[in-house]
Amino acid sequence: MLALLLFARATAVSMAAVSAGLGYALARGPVARRLARMVPALGTASLVFGVWYALDASTDDRPRLTRRPLASERIPSRDLPPCGCSGPGFADPATCYCGVEDILRVIRRRYSLAVMSAIHGRGTARYNEIAAALPQASSSTLAETLHALEAARLLVRHDLDGGAGPHTAYVLTPSGVKLLSRLRLLLDEVQP
């Protein structure tokens, strides 16, 4: 095993290739300590059966290998909000714009405001009516936009049973109506 490690060090073979052959033993016991001493020369992480282990020398003089989360286990990082707070409730409400950023992400989506406007003009709109109002929008883009607006609680989807069979209708929530009216006021104020 040590011969493989020395070979990897001498030939600059990636640590992932070597550790795949060594197996789970790299993460435990004396082999881990030997590997941990060599890791700075080989790199700072190794792959053992699909799990990444990283060098951890922060606590004492004996470095250890600790498990790093897989990409699928990592929490996606969000952009730092413009107010600099780490989340709602951590900053002065007068300077925290986290809520605004969340709403802007939704209404920045393609056709979001056009969909909301089409629904608002009709009061209640079916999918085909919204699609007819936006002929340039593909059906998949329109469906994604409707789902995003529903998730943001700007519109509500109603499954109705009517005389012509079951159908789906979309209605703006009071928050959606308020958002459209405030955006209209803002637009009227900035346009000459």
C-alpha positions as semicolon CSV with decimal commas, in nm:
position;residue;x (nm);y (nm);z (nm)
1;M;0,000;0,000;0,000
2;L;0,280;0,237;0,089
3;A;0,443;0,152;-0,242
4;L;0,130;0,274;-0,424
5;L;0,140;0,598;-0,229
6;L;0,508;0,652;-0,304
7;F;0,442;0,570;-0,670
8;A;0,162;0,825;-0,675
9;R;0,383;1,085;-0,513
10;A;0,673;1,023;-0,750
11;T;0,464;1,012;-1,069
12;A;0,205;1,276;-0,975
13;V;-0,082;1,032;-1,025
14;S;-0,400;1,180;-0,887
15;M;-0,491;1,092;-0,531
16;A;-0,836;0,986;-0,651
17;A;-0,690;0,715;-0,872
18;V;-0,472;0,576;-0,592
19;S;-0,739;0,589;-0,323
20;A;-0,989;0,405;-0,540
21;G;-0,749;0,110;-0,534
22;L;-0,674;0,136;-0,163
23;G;-1,032;0,137;-0,041
24;Y;-1,193;0,248;0,280
25;A;-0,884;0,172;0,493
26;L;-0,735;0,506;0,395
27;A;-0,981;0,687;0,617
28;R;-0,890;0,498;0,937
29;G;-0,597;0,385;1,148
30;P;-0,224;0,399;1,081
31;V;-0,269;0,409;0,706
32;A;-0,470;0,728;0,743
33;R;-0,195;0,885;0,953
34;R;0,070;0,792;0,698
35;L;-0,147;0,920;0,418
36;A;-0,224;1,239;0,608
37;R;0,147;1,314;0,634
38;M;0,181;1,261;0,261
39;V;-0,136;1,440;0,154
40;P;0,024;1,786;0,131
41;A;0,255;1,648;-0,138
42;L;-0,029;1,470;-0,316
43;G;-0,312;1,717;-0,271
44;T;-0,555;1,808;0,003
45;A;-0,828;1,552;-0,065
46;S;-0,874;1,192;-0,164
47;L;-1,160;0,995;-0,311
48;V;-1,243;0,667;-0,137
49;F;-1,525;0,466;-0,295
50;G;-1,693;0,781;-0,419
51;V;-1,657;0,976;-0,091
52;W;-1,412;1,264;-0,064
53;Y;-1,191;1,287;0,243
54;A;-1,003;1,607;0,325
55;L;-0,697;1,675;0,538
56;D;-0,791;1,826;0,876
57;A;-0,491;1,958;1,068
58;S;-0,669;2,234;1,257
59;T;-0,703;2,075;1,602
60;D;-0,371;1,909;1,691
61;D;-0,035;1,806;1,552
62;R;-0,172;1,475;1,417
63;P;-0,353;1,547;1,092
64;R;-0,668;1,345;1,023
65;L;-0,874;1,277;0,717
66;T;-1,232;1,391;0,755
67;R;-1,525;1,328;0,525
68;R;-1,629;1,618;0,302
69;P;-1,992;1,640;0,191
70;L;-2,072;1,520;-0,159
71;A;-2,190;1,772;-0,414
72;S;-2,544;1,638;-0,380
73;E;-2,531;1,689;-0,002
74;R;-2,401;2,045;-0,013
75;I;-2,637;2,331;0,047
76;P;-2,637;2,556;-0,256
77;S;-2,475;2,887;-0,176
78;R;-2,687;3,193;-0,223
79;D;-2,561;3,530;-0,327
80;L;-2,506;3,765;-0,037
81;P;-2,808;3,997;-0,020
82;P;-2,747;4,363;-0,103
83;C;-2,802;4,460;0,261
84;G;-2,517;4,234;0,375
85;C;-2,723;4,035;0,623
86;S;-2,707;3,658;0,634
87;G;-3,083;3,619;0,626
88;P;-3,412;3,772;0,735
89;G;-3,403;3,889;1,096
90;F;-3,026;3,940;1,109
91;A;-3,017;4,301;0,999
92;D;-3,199;4,625;1,058
93;P;-3,539;4,599;0,884
94;A;-3,486;4,946;0,739
95;T;-3,178;4,828;0,547
96;C;-3,259;4,460;0,480
97;Y;-3,372;4,395;0,123
98;C;-3,380;4,015;0,136
99;G;-3,753;4,002;0,063
100;V;-3,715;4,235;-0,232
101;E;-3,440;4,018;-0,379
102;D;-3,659;3,709;-0,349
103;I;-3,950;3,879;-0,528
104;L;-3,718;4,020;-0,794
105;R;-3,584;3,672;-0,869
106;V;-3,939;3,560;-0,946
107;I;-4,059;3,857;-1,147
108;R;-3,728;3,876;-1,339
109;R;-3,812;3,541;-1,493
110;R;-3,912;3,549;-1,855
111;Y;-4,283;3,626;-1,903
112;S;-4,360;3,648;-1,527
113;L;-4,509;3,996;-1,542
114;A;-4,682;3,922;-1,873
115;V;-4,844;3,610;-1,722
116;M;-4,953;3,801;-1,413
117;S;-5,093;4,079;-1,630
118;A;-5,284;3,832;-1,850
119;I;-5,439;3,668;-1,544
120;H;-5,517;4,004;-1,383
121;G;-5,694;4,128;-1,697
122;R;-5,928;3,827;-1,697
123;G;-5,966;3,777;-1,322
124;T;-5,948;3,399;-1,366
125;A;-5,757;3,250;-1,656
126;R;-5,711;2,899;-1,790
127;Y;-5,378;2,778;-1,926
128;N;-5,492;2,803;-2,290
129;E;-5,609;3,163;-2,238
130;I;-5,270;3,258;-2,091
131;A;-5,092;3,078;-2,377
132;A;-5,307;3,264;-2,632
133;A;-5,214;3,596;-2,469
134;L;-4,844;3,504;-2,498
135;P;-4,802;3,325;-2,834
136;Q;-4,423;3,373;-2,831
137;A;-4,383;3,177;-2,505
138;S;-4,318;2,804;-2,534
139;S;-4,541;2,572;-2,335
140;S;-4,253;2,454;-2,114
141;T;-4,145;2,811;-2,033
142;L;-4,504;2,906;-1,958
143;A;-4,549;2,605;-1,729
144;E;-4,223;2,682;-1,542
145;T;-4,326;3,045;-1,501
146;L;-4,667;2,947;-1,365
147;H;-4,505;2,706;-1,117
148;A;-4,256;2,973;-1,003
149;L;-4,533;3,229;-0,952
150;E;-4,739;2,972;-0,763
151;A;-4,440;2,884;-0,542
152;A;-4,391;3,256;-0,469
153;R;-4,760;3,274;-0,370
154;L;-4,836;3,538;-0,631
155;L;-5,101;3,323;-0,797
156;V;-5,314;3,024;-0,702
157;R;-5,398;2,726;-0,917
158;H;-5,754;2,593;-0,890
159;D;-5,854;2,252;-1,026
160;L;-6,219;2,289;-1,122
161;D;-6,483;2,038;-1,227
162;G;-6,707;2,201;-1,483
163;G;-6,968;2,097;-1,736
164;A;-6,705;2,052;-2,008
165;G;-6,486;1,835;-1,785
166;P;-6,218;1,915;-1,532
167;H;-5,989;2,208;-1,599
168;T;-5,734;2,427;-1,425
169;A;-5,775;2,798;-1,362
170;Y;-5,525;3,049;-1,228
171;V;-5,610;3,346;-1,006
172;L;-5,381;3,614;-0,867
173;T;-5,350;3,623;-0,489
174;P;-5,399;3,954;-0,306
175;S;-5,019;3,979;-0,289
176;G;-4,997;3,936;-0,666
177;V;-5,260;4,205;-0,728
178;K;-5,083;4,440;-0,486
179;L;-4,747;4,376;-0,654
180;L;-4,889;4,455;-1,000
181;S;-5,057;4,774;-0,876
182;R;-4,737;4,895;-0,705
183;L;-4,528;4,816;-1,012
184;R;-4,779;5,012;-1,223
185;L;-4,746;5,312;-0,985
186;L;-4,367;5,287;-1,005
187;L;-4,379;5,268;-1,385
188;D;-4,613;5,569;-1,404
189;E;-4,378;5,766;-1,179
190;V;-4,061;5,700;-1,379
191;Q;-4,213;5,739;-1,726
192;P;-4,260;6,098;-1,850
